[in-house]
Amino acid sequence: MLDTLFKGIFDSSTTSVISVQNFLLCIGLSLILGIILALSYTFKTHYTKSFLLTLAILPAVVCVVIMMVNGNVGTGVAVAGAFSLVRFRSAPGSAKEIGMIFLAMSAGLIAGMGYLAYAVLFTVILCLVFMIYNAVSFGEQTASSYKTLAVTIPEDLNYTEIFDDILKKYTSRYELKKVKTTNMGSMFRLTYDVYLKDRKLEKEMIDEIRVRNGNLEIAISTQEIPSSEL
């Protein structure tokens, strides 16, 4: 009775129909996998409620789509196009968020194809790997050495090579990214992208720059590198 009720109006005798029991089993498992993914993402990671909700339901959404496509190439292409539109109309996220989104989609895809045990195994392994990498701060030390340095200098100083000797001493590489006038044009604000040799010597570098720029404003912050983050 239920299989008849949920049969598609365009189904034919050659179309394989998913039973209601299998449909509910795949959906239920996908929701469980989504919760596992969401909980693993909260481990030593900054997160938002909206992103966790997305992770929790995304495997079930992808699972349903794959079950409904059910080998139809034309429908599969249409679904891929729809997902592409949603992706490019959304605000870009960090590499970690995008990677977790793909992980959730993969789990839903495996479950939607009917390989439930593989879906569970895949999710457990990838979540454990994700949590281990977060626990050992994988790549954190290297990433935190990238800094953006902003220095204010008087207008009578030649900014082209004024801090080169100091930056060569404390950084592996540096680049002057922006020069901006400030304080009604009486000062320059220089912005550098730098990679510190030793983060513990950051204060010493700032102290030497303060002597050179007359103790004017200096700001150093974590560098945003969206182009190389993915």
Secondary structure as UniProt FT lines:
FT   HELIX           2..5
FT   TURN            9..10
FT   TURN            13..14
FT   HELIX           20..41
FT   TURN            42..44
FT   HELIX           49..69
FT   TURN            70..71
FT   HELIX           73..88
FT   HELIX           95..112
FT   TURN            113..114
FT   HELIX           116..135
FT   TURN            136..139
FT   HELIX           140..144
FT   STRAND          146..154
FT   TURN            155..156
FT   TURN            162..163
FT   HELIX           164..170
FT   STRAND          171..182
FT   TURN            183..186
FT   STRAND          187..196
FT   HELIX           199..201
FT   HELIX           202..212
FT   TURN            213..214
FT   STRAND          218..222
FT   HELIX           226..229
//
